[in-house]
Amino acid sequence: MTTPSVNLLAAARMARGWTQAELAEAIARCIQHTSHTTTGIDADYISRLERGLISWPAKQTRMALEELFDCSATELGLVNRRLGGPQRRRRPCVSVGRTWPVASDHPTAITGRARGRWTP
């Protein structure tokens, strides 16, 4: 399943003819120019952004993307999930074909003691 960031960030990158590595280098140069700090952004990080695994990068990275593409981070498909953006889908549990339970659903989450057999 594709996420909005795949459709927008990757399209913006490809429209400029940049590879993921070239975009990572451009972001690193932009951050170093504005804040005089180095960054560990690489092509793998850009790939995770485009796939939606990272939905809201650090402020410096967002600012660099906004400067490079001359649009806002939200226009690039990046969302701040803490402020009510779309939530990431839960990953299915491969071994039994169901989603992982939330920790608070577990009977020992509050008391620390089991009250019988737990079944989701």
C-alpha positions, 0 to 999 in steps of 0.5 A: 500500500502506498502512502501520501509521502510516496506519491508526493515526496518521491514525485518531487524528488524525481521531478528534479531528477535526483536520486535518493542519495543526491537528495540526502546529500542536498539535505545534509548540505542545507543543514550544515549551511544553516546550523553548522552541524552534520547529519546522518541522513542517507539514501536509506533515510530518504527511502524510509521517508518516502515509504512513510516509515518516518512521517515527521522528520526532525525540524532541521530536516523538514526545514531543509526539505521545505527550502529545497522543494519550495513548499511546506512539509505537509505539501510533500506528504509528511504528516505529524501524527501527534497532531492528528495526522493519519495513523500508521497501520498496525503490522500483522503478526506473521506467526498467527496472522493477527495484529499485535495487541496493545500493551494496555490490553494485556491483563498484567499491564496494570497489576503486573500479575496474571489473572488467568490465561490471556487471549486477545 
